[in-house]
Amino acid sequence: MSSRERILGRVRRALADVPQDDTPYEQAVSREYLREHGERGVEQTVDLLAENLADYRAIVHRCTAAELAAVIGRLLAERGSKTVLVPSGLDAEWLAGTDAERVPDHAESTPHELDQVESVVTGCALAIAETGTIVLDGGPDQGRRRITLVPDHHICVVRVPEQVVSSVPQALERLDPGRPLTWISGPSATSDIELDRVEGVHGPRTLEVVLVSGRPSGEVSS
């Protein structure tokens, strides 16, 4: 008898006198937890997001839509980035303030080629204030998951307030579970070795989040 068979045998014996429960999962699991902790207005929710992002050592910037291109250009210049990885659906105006070489997101790009790119700029699906989390879902302005994991510097743009939610339950209501979701809370880090924090192990060493409010001139709300 294999170890697997012995373990399964023990499980069957332990469950032998347990009555079968055909209650659907949606009814069996209580969903009475809080949808958010405390009552906050829009500005307070955005402030909480910025605070928690900073706690996770992300670098937070705020600007208006009209200032966004200049802010991204400044961040790339301060980093000394001469190349920037660009998702296919990224708004070209976001990079109007930089002369850095645009590197398209190609499916055939190897990890080594991606590692040569100095920065990546993306949008996001949404951001969660209570956990300081950015969620990517592979949308046109975000690209494939690996382009945000291999380059060492990630600039992520969050539209305020439409892409900001208070809590994880609220986020799950808006996200499509069929999409490739990546949940990011600060730059990549681990403390596995002697509890010393090391950043950039399995993702970017530096995460900069730009909270952008308002719309460019000429853009109207749908």
Secondary structure by P-SEA (a helix, b strand, c coil): ccaaaaaaaaaaaaaccccccccccccccccccccccccccaaaaaaaaaaaaaaaccbbbbbcccaaaaaaaaaaaaacccbbbbccccccccccccccccccccccccaaaaaacccccccccccccccbbbbbccccccccccccccccbbbbbbcccccccccaaaaaaacccccbbbbbcccccccccccccccccccccbbbbbbccccccccccc
